[in-house]
Amino acid sequence: MISILSALAEPTRLGALRILADGGEHCVCELMDKLGASQSRMSRHMSLLKTNGLVVDRRDAQWVRYTINPDLPDHLRGLIDAVLAAADAEIPLPKRKAA
């Protein structure tokens, strides 16, 4: 539980989960763009979320697409939902950068 709470406490990882909470798949490049993170930094953060079982990935050619793990136990799903709701109430989600 401590590693999951630590994962949720880091702003970039929390931001990634907030983006993934829309239920869609998102590639690292999209998360990088929205969160202003480098590719290596974003990949490390996503790897930690995956190691903790919070997200799953799917390879799509050269991209890796992430989603929130649909098989999360109910107690973790509730925890993530509560953390995301609190974050949404406090901090606006970053807007996508204009191309």
N, C-alpha and C positions, 0 to 999 in steps of 0.2 A: 504494500500500500504506500509506503514512503516513496518508492521510486515513481509510482504513478502520480502522486501529489507533486513531487519534484518536477516531473515532466510537464504537468499542467501549470506550474508556477512560472515557467520560463516564457517571456512575452512572445517570442517568435513561434514556439510550439503551440502556445495558446491561440495565437493568431491563425496558424495553420488549421487547428481544429475548428475554429470559428468559421473559416472558409469551407471546410469539409462538411460542416453541419448542414449545408444546404442539401445534402444527400447525393450530390453528384460526385463524379470522379474528377480529380484535378491533378495535372502534371506538375512536376517540380518547377518547370519554367513559369507556370502560371502563379504558383505560390511565391516564387522568387520575386516576380513582378509586383504582386500585390503587397508583399511584406518588405520589399527592399533588401532582400538578403542575397548573398552570393550563392552560386550553385553548390559549392562545397559545403557551405554553412547550412543551406537548406537541406541538402541530402543528409548531413549528420543529424539534424533535428528530426527529420522524418524517420531515419533509421532508429533513433531512440524511441520515438512513438511506436514504431513497429515492434521493436524489442519488448516493449511493455504491453503489447497486445492491443493498443488503442486504435491503430490503423492497420489496414491491409493494403497491399499493392498488387498491381497487375501490369505486366510488361506489354507494351503496345509499340512494336517496332523499336525505335530508339528511345521512346518515352517510357517513363514509369508513372503510372496513374495511381493515385491514392484515394481511399475512401475510409470513413470511420468504420471500424470493424463491426459488421452486422451481427456477429456472434458474441458480443460483449455480454458478460453476466449482468443480470438486472441491477445489482448493486453498483457496478461500475458505470452502467448506462445512466443511472440516476445521478451519480456523482458528476459525470461529464455534463449532463444536462443542467445541473445546478450551477456548475462552474461557468458554463457558457452563458447561462441566463444572467449571472452576476456580472460577467464581463460585458455583455451586451448593454446592461444597465449603466455601466460605468464608462466604457471606452467605445467610441464609434469604430466600426470596422473600417480599415483603410480602403479608400477608393482606388479602383484600377487606374494605373497611369495611362494617360492618353498616348496613343501611338504616333 
